[in-house]
Amino acid sequence: MFDKLNFLQEKYEDLSLRVSDPELINNQPEWRKTVKEMSEMEPVVLKYKEYKKAKEELAEAKDLLEEAGSDDDLKEMAKMEISDLEEKLEAYEEELKVLLLPKDPNDEKNVILEIRAGTGGEEAALFGSDLLRMYTRYAERRGWKTEIMEYNDTGMGGIKEAIIMIKGKGAYSRLKYESGVHRVQRVPETESSGRIHTSAATVAVLPEVDEVEIEIKAEDVRVDVYRASGNGGQCVNTTDSAVRLTHVPTGLVVTCQDEKSQLRNKEKAFRVLRARLYDLEQQKQNDEMAAERKSQVGSGDRSERIRTYNFPQGRISDHRIQLTIYKLDYFLDGDLDEVIDGLITFYQAEKMKQF
């Protein structure tokens, strides 16, 4: 680990000299690339400098202890300082391990979040609507922007499917572990006997992808336009504004009818299609990732779950990290950080086992 840290520090110092080179400054694309590389390395290098400073202070404290002789007060002071510095160094080492973990290239990207009703009929659709509000509120709490890409409701307050774009720094890094089946246990309003029902909805979290990252050939996509259905006013229902894209090579289908403009719906549909194709490509490149995603998202059956929302007990249980909290109302209002932080810590710890 320390060989790698020394290498990174040397490289960082070399880059810091290069960014002030007039020749490089004149080459703006290369200069921006160098600055970006420096900014990515900076947290590791600064933390490593703190570690080395504490290491030097520890050596000085140990020297002081040896030189203290019969001075008990000086000895006690040196021992306390040694103890504090050893704890600090241990904490720094853990932080450095985390900082050295391979970065997910998608972490800083915006998110395309898809919610679909699973097992449970209308109750599942109503729960899907609850999840949509939950993630929208979480985005608001973090100062992120949301945009509806597709919204297919049941007419009774629930959703069959909803796709939203969440725009904000680090959105994917915070939400990527939300992919999977979310199970709800509660008494539906229509249940006269007060019996608890179990329903499920699936969530898929995809990073937004630039056109340069995924090239879609025009001949590979069939574009159909049709009249939008559902609520939305006269324009939505009387013009061929809805768009359906079919990616012929993969069979992926994306529809969008949320906007009154056919052009806007087409633009949104292509953004979703690019994200799905990128996700598909990642799965092909990494069989292990594909298996993990399959186990998370599954078929929408209530038995395949990553999290359970129990209304009678006000309980949320994340089954991957064995975490249970009794803050259901707050959680559904977008207060997700306690669970998300727990997931991030858990998966970081799994990766750190390589050290």
Beta strands, then each sheet from edge to edge (+ up, - down):
strand 1: 111-117
strand 2: 145-153
strand 3: 159-167
strand 4: 180-186
strand 5: 197-207
strand 6: 221-226
strand 7: 242-247
strand 8: 252-256
strand 9: 307-310
strand 10: 315-318
strand 11: 323-325
sheet 1: 2+ 3- 1+ 5- 4+ 9+ 10- 11+
sheet 2: 6+ 7- 8+
end
